[in-house]
Amino acid sequence: MARKPPRWYFSFGSPYSWLAYRDLTARYPDVADAIEWRPFWEPDDAHHDDLESSGVRLPYVELSREKFLYVLQDIRRLAVERDLRAVWPVDRSPNWEVSHLAYLVAADHGRGRQFVDATYRARWQEGLDISSPEVVAGIGAGIGLDPALLGTAWQDPEVRTRGLEALDASYRDGVFGVPYFIDGYQRFWGVDRLPGFVSEVRHRMAAATAAAR
């Protein structure tokens, strides 16, 4: 069986995933270019029911008040360490399908990385509601794509099917939170585990290059 490529699972809803994205692209661009980028999100009711009927149960747990307050403090602290200012968004009933399915479409058009950058910035630095199709459409326009194409991706039956496949893949990979990094049998969870993942990927890349000589 062929070895799966190294990959990372990210979510626009996670501030830790946002910080991992910033670290990955700023500090380790060679690894960012060498791995697969896969979205992970809490599905809407329709997707949730479809997944459950297939035996897929994604491990989502609602934050307690105490943990939420800790995360607020922790993210501010980690953002300051990176010379960033985090803005906590106001989206009381988020629909994560809107932004994550739009990512799949943006990636189809070669703008996946640009969409990730713009969406993280919109949510965690500008405090925008990325569950709004209008906001996502604006992000699409900003990266040179048809705004209607991205703003309506979450309603497209074909894209929704691909979303189910993406969530099923995350389940098969044992993902239980983000950011989540995988290289072979090695798994790394959390922004603080990114350096370990980078070391694994770089070591394997170097070995492959040496073997090819």
C-alpha positions in Angstrom: 0.0 0.0 0.0 1.4 3.4 -1.0 2.3 5.7 1.8 -0.2 8.6 2.3 1.2 12.0 2.0 1.8 14.1 5.1 -1.2 16.3 5.8 -2.7 18.7 8.2 -6.3 19.3 9.2 -7.4 22.8 9.8 -10.6 24.6 10.7 -11.6 28.2 10.3 -13.5 27.9 13.6 -10.4 27.2 15.6 -8.1 30.0 16.8 -5.4 27.5 17.5 -5.7 26.4 13.9 -5.4 30.0 12.8 -2.1 30.3 14.8 -0.8 27.0 13.4 -1.5 28.3 9.9 0.4 31.5 10.6 3.4 29.5 12.0 3.3 26.9 9.2 3.4 29.4 6.4 5.7 32.0 8.0 8.2 29.7 9.6 8.1 26.5 7.6 7.0 27.4 4.0 8.8 24.3 2.6 6.7 22.0 4.6 3.5 24.0 3.9 4.2 23.5 0.2 4.9 19.8 0.6 1.8 18.6 2.6 -1.9 18.2 1.9 -4.3 20.8 3.3 -7.6 19.3 4.5 -10.5 21.1 6.1 -12.2 19.8 9.3 -15.4 21.3 10.7 -18.6 20.7 12.7 -21.2 19.6 10.1 -24.7 21.0 9.8 -27.7 18.9 10.8 -28.1 17.4 7.3 -24.4 16.4 7.1 -24.4 15.2 10.7 -27.4 12.8 10.0 -25.8 11.5 6.8 -22.5 10.8 8.6 -24.3 9.1 11.6 -26.2 6.9 9.2 -22.8 5.7 7.8 -21.4 5.0 11.3 -19.3 8.2 11.3 -19.4 10.0 14.7 -17.2 13.1 14.8 -15.9 14.0 18.3 -17.3 17.4 18.9 -17.6 18.6 22.5 -19.1 22.0 23.4 -16.8 24.2 25.4 -17.6 24.8 29.0 -17.7 28.4 30.2 -14.5 27.9 32.1 -12.6 26.4 29.2 -14.0 29.2 26.9 -12.6 31.9 29.2 -9.3 30.1 29.3 -9.1 29.9 25.5 -9.8 33.6 25.2 -6.9 34.3 27.5 -4.6 31.8 25.9 -5.2 33.0 22.4 -4.6 36.6 23.3 -1.3 35.5 24.9 -0.2 33.3 21.9 -1.2 36.0 19.4 0.9 38.6 21.2 3.9 36.3 21.0 3.5 36.3 17.3 2.9 40.1 17.0 -0.7 39.5 16.1 -3.9 41.0 17.5 -6.8 38.5 17.8 -10.3 39.8 17.4 -13.0 37.4 18.8 -15.7 37.1 16.2 -19.4 37.4 16.9 -21.2 34.5 15.3 -23.7 33.0 17.7 -25.0 30.2 15.4 -22.2 29.5 13.0 -22.7 27.4 9.9 -19.3 26.0 9.2 -20.4 24.5 5.9 -20.4 28.0 4.3 -16.7 28.7 4.6 -15.3 25.1 4.5 -17.2 24.0 1.4 -16.2 27.3 -0.2 -12.6 26.3 0.5 -13.0 23.1 -1.6 -14.2 25.2 -4.5 -11.4 27.7 -4.1 -8.9 24.9 -4.1 -10.4 23.5 -7.3 -9.5 26.9 -8.9 -6.0 27.0 -7.6 -6.9 29.5 -4.9 -7.1 27.3 -1.8 -4.2 28.8 0.0 -5.3 32.4 -0.7 -8.8 31.5 0.5 -7.5 30.1 3.7 -5.4 33.2 4.3 -8.2 35.6 3.6 -10.8 33.6 5.6 -8.6 33.3 8.7 -7.8 37.1 8.5 -11.5 37.9 8.2 -12.5 35.8 11.2 -9.7 36.2 13.6 -8.3 39.6 12.8 -11.3 41.4 11.5 -14.0 39.7 13.5 -16.3 39.0 10.5 -19.0 36.3 10.4 -17.7 33.8 8.0 -20.9 31.9 8.3 -22.4 34.6 6.2 -22.6 33.7 2.5 -22.1 37.4 1.7 -18.9 37.6 3.6 -17.6 34.4 1.9 -18.6 35.8 -1.5 -16.6 38.9 -0.7 -13.6 36.8 0.2 -14.0 35.0 -3.1 -14.0 38.3 -5.0 -11.0 39.5 -3.1 -8.9 36.5 -4.3 -10.1 36.8 -7.9 -12.9 34.2 -8.0 -16.6 34.4 -8.8 -18.2 35.6 -5.6 -21.4 33.8 -6.3 -19.5 30.5 -6.8 -18.0 30.6 -3.3 -21.0 32.2 -1.6 -23.3 29.4 -2.7 -20.9 26.5 -2.5 -22.5 25.3 0.7 -25.8 24.7 -1.1 -24.4 22.9 -4.2 -25.3 19.2 -4.0 -22.0 18.1 -5.6 -19.9 20.2 -3.2 -21.9 18.9 -0.3 -21.1 15.4 -1.3 -17.5 16.2 -1.4 -17.8 17.7 2.0 -19.2 14.5 3.4 -16.2 12.7 1.8 -13.8 15.1 3.5 -15.4 14.6 6.9 -15.4 10.9 6.4 -11.7 11.1 5.6 -11.0 13.0 8.8 -12.8 10.3 10.8 -10.8 7.6 9.1 -7.6 9.5 10.0 -8.7 9.6 13.7 -8.9 13.4 13.8 -10.4 14.6 17.1 -9.4 18.3 17.1 -7.4 20.9 15.2 -4.8 21.7 14.2 -4.0 18.0 13.5 -0.9 16.9 11.7 -0.2 13.4 10.2 3.0 11.9 8.7 2.8 8.2 8.3 2.0 6.7 11.7 3.0 9.8 13.5 0.3 12.1 14.7 0.6 15.6 16.2 -2.2 17.6 17.8 -2.1 21.2 18.7 -0.1 24.3 17.6 2.7 23.5 19.9 3.2 20.1 18.2 3.9 21.7 14.8 7.7 21.8 15.2 7.7 18.0 15.8 5.6 17.4 12.7 7.9 19.7 10.7 11.0 17.7 11.8 9.3 14.4 10.8 8.4 15.7 7.3 11.8 17.3 6.7 13.6 14.2 7.8 11.6 12.0 5.4 12.0 14.5 2.6 15.7 14.6 3.1 15.9 10.8 3.1 13.9 10.6 -0.1 16.2 13.1 -1.8 19.3 11.2 -0.7 17.8 7.9 -1.9 17.1 9.4 -5.3 20.7 10.4 -5.9 
